[in-house]
Amino acid sequence: MTATISAGLFPVLITMAIATTTGTNAATKYPLAPTDGTVDNYFGIEVPDPYRPLENDTAAETLSWVQVENALTNDYLSRIPFRECLRKQIESNNNYAKNGTPFRWKDGKYYQYRNDGLSNQSVLYRMDKIGAPAEVVLDPNKLSDDGTVALTGVSMSNDGKYIAYTISRSGSDWTEIYVLDAATLKPLPDHIEWAKFTGAEWSKKGLDGRPGFFYSAYPRPEAGKEFSNANENHNIYFHTLGTPQQEDVLFYSDPANPLHFHEIGLTRDERYAIISTGGQGFGNGLMVKDLSNPTSQWIVIEPSQDYENGVLDIIGDTIIMQTSYGAPRNRVVKVPLSAPAHENWIDLIAQPEDAVLTGSQIIYGDRILVYYEKDASDHPALYTLSGKKIRDIKLPTFGSVGLAVSRDYPDAFYSFTSFLYPAAVYTYDLDTDRSELLFQPEIKGFNPDDYTTEQVFYTSADGTRVPMFLTYRKDLKRDGTNPVYLYGYGGFNISLTPSFSANRLVWLENGGIYAQTNLRGGSEYGEQWHEAGTKMKKLNVFNDFIAAAEYMIKEGWTSPDYIVIEGGSNGGLLVGAVVNMRPDLFKVAIPRVGVMDMMRYHLFTIGWNWASDYGTSADSPEMARYLLDYSPLHTIRNDGTPYPAILVTTADHDDRVVPAHSFKYAATLQQANTGDAPKLIRIDSKAGHGAGKPIAKVIDEYTDLYSFIFHNLGITPKGCK
């Protein structure tokens, strides 16, 4: 969607659109959104959807409403006296050098992402050796004037001759692929459009003896509906270098299952193609094909999408893979390619008893690097290829780690981060278990020793024990007046591990507590923890989050007048749902790019992919009623119950959770009788679901979020008085 409108029409539309709300938000004049008389019927349940016209994000009426809403929000924020002061603080906190984890690639050179501080996008460099002068490989800041083109991935051919890179424009999930000559870094003419959820998987011999790469893409979308229409028929193509995209060969398609994702990988020797199928279950199916034999057929390794599966490699006739089949906390198994039935899967590394095995890969020296997660903190370990444990890899404290290792070279690096420590880079000796600090970021004016992080456990409504991290100044007292920023997600098998955010520092520096809770629906304790927050158990997620707020009050940290809640995407759904359930418990709520219409979410872009977690309103009368009973859009109160101050956020290029969710939710909220606290929506332009957002837009967004939060808490930030 493009948030533009002709200058001549704009003033008239503003005059027509502004109206006073009929509820007790009478102090604020909210625009009247376009409406119609739509009423949907779900198994006999009639559900009005009056703001259905807002689903058409390119219609003139919608564009007008967007313009007026943004004008209203900008006017409100501009009146906050400390907004510009806060912007300077957030910008200053972000202005520090950031280095990614180095990795050694197929050409023997070392590559690394770097950002000097406030560059909109990080730049990819390469060196002959660590510490040597570096040359720029790709600078995405030069791909647009405003930093809204993001570099989303790179891959090198196995012979080290070519580099493919993927970009996203304005935060969209749509992907374009380009190619460089690795030696000269000169661009080649190859260009792929309308790819999605894919990289470039290189093949030296291709399908006809010529080099190229495999990729996944959808058919070209209808003009004007690129960011809203449902995506169907995710196909795999092969692109031969030097040829136009229209000559690409369709390698795999499944027209009988148009809602499946298809991702392709090749084994290290490029002999076998491995296709992962997903989109309709918790996990993914697997198929293998021998590319060295033109008549070979696909061998089905896992026919269902009930389990998570990933191939590490195929060595001889043995597949080495990670799976959740028979192991809800995951294991690594050996599977005979000639007899891949489940009963023939043999443990190589068994399911852990007190942790979750979250990742694994074969690395230099025929070793397996395994990632474990215990109580939402990373714990990597090394094994032999025969499955014998070598050692745990020691880390500075609980946090999140990312290792860069390969099959080709002994070099190993890792980055480590936690709530109070931005990502530091270490070298790691695979033989001696020695780590050496290579790069330590420094943020001017911030001393992590003044703060602390602790992990606590609290009890949810049904007696389940839930973990939560608390980060705060060491001198805080439990006097019930500390502001708390409570963050959660709770879905899609995603784990929230410790991470650093420079944007969070203004909160901590002003006496705020950052509370990150690990709700059911995530992967923190394996598939059982995930499943306990899905479909008709989704209420567990909301109860876990509410219990976190109640714990902070019970322990004397805070009170409802000081609690801020925030979440994005599925976390935006979380925030919207719990506000409707317990509006008395929170002072400020920030639902970001949220899934707010649970009755129709599956009808847009890739929303159908979320059915494994949510269920859909078409499944059954029971499922439709369950969704309707918590859908944020449909459960907004209209009886005078005071709501917290709410700032909804979305973006015009969000083709993951389309803006219609937030549009309809905000329009309904503004016309409901929910008290005098502001109910505003911030609609970003040339932005998407969040990934790849330029740092300038990030700073703008967090300036507005924290200005809204502090203002509604009655707090003037330090240094802004």
Secondary structure as UniProt FT lines:
FT   TURN            7..9
FT   HELIX           10..17
FT   STRAND          18..20
FT   TURN            26..27
FT   STRAND          29..31
FT   STRAND          39..42
FT   TURN            43..44
FT   STRAND          45..48
FT   TURN            50..51
FT   HELIX           52..55
FT   TURN            57..58
FT   HELIX           60..78
FT   TURN            81..82
FT   HELIX           83..94
FT   STRAND          98..99
FT   STRAND          103..104
FT   TURN            106..107
FT   STRAND          110..115
FT   STRAND          123..127
FT   TURN            130..131
FT   STRAND          135..138
FT   HELIX           140..143
FT   STRAND          149..156
FT   TURN            158..159
FT   STRAND          162..169
FT   TURN            170..171
FT   STRAND          174..181
FT   TURN            182..184
FT   STRAND          187..196
FT   STRAND          201..203
FT   TURN            206..209
FT   STRAND          212..217
FT   TURN            223..224
FT   TURN            226..228
FT   STRAND          235..240
FT   TURN            241..242
FT   HELIX           245..247
FT   STRAND          249..252
FT   TURN            255..256
FT   TURN            258..259
FT   STRAND          261..266
FT   TURN            268..269
FT   STRAND          272..278
FT   STRAND          285..290
FT   TURN            291..292
FT   TURN            294..295
FT   STRAND          299..302
FT   STRAND          309..315
FT   TURN            316..317
FT   STRAND          318..323
FT   TURN            325..326
FT   TURN            328..329
FT   STRAND          331..336
FT   TURN            337..338
FT   HELIX           342..344
FT   STRAND          346..349
FT   STRAND          356..363
FT   TURN            364..366
FT   STRAND          367..374
FT   TURN            375..376
FT   STRAND          377..384
FT   TURN            385..386
FT   STRAND          389..392
FT   STRAND          400..404
FT   STRAND          413..418
FT   TURN            419..420
FT   STRAND          421..428
FT   TURN            430..432
FT   STRAND          435..439
FT   TURN            444..445
FT   HELIX           448..450
FT   STRAND          451..459
FT   TURN            461..462
FT   STRAND          465..473
FT   TURN            474..475
FT   STRAND          484..487
FT   TURN            492..493
FT   HELIX           502..504
FT   HELIX           505..509
FT   TURN            510..511
FT   STRAND          513..517
FT   TURN            520..521
FT   TURN            524..525
FT   HELIX           527..531
FT   TURN            532..533
FT   HELIX           535..537
FT   HELIX           539..554
FT   TURN            555..556
FT   HELIX           560..562
FT   STRAND          563..568
FT   HELIX           570..581
FT   HELIX           583..585
FT   STRAND          588..592
FT   TURN            598..600
FT   HELIX           601..603
FT   TURN            605..606
FT   HELIX           607..610
FT   HELIX           611..614
FT   TURN            617..619
FT   HELIX           621..630
FT   TURN            632..634
FT   STRAND          645..651
FT   TURN            652..653
FT   HELIX           660..671
FT   STRAND          679..684
FT   TURN            691..692
FT   HELIX           695..713
FT   TURN            718..719
//
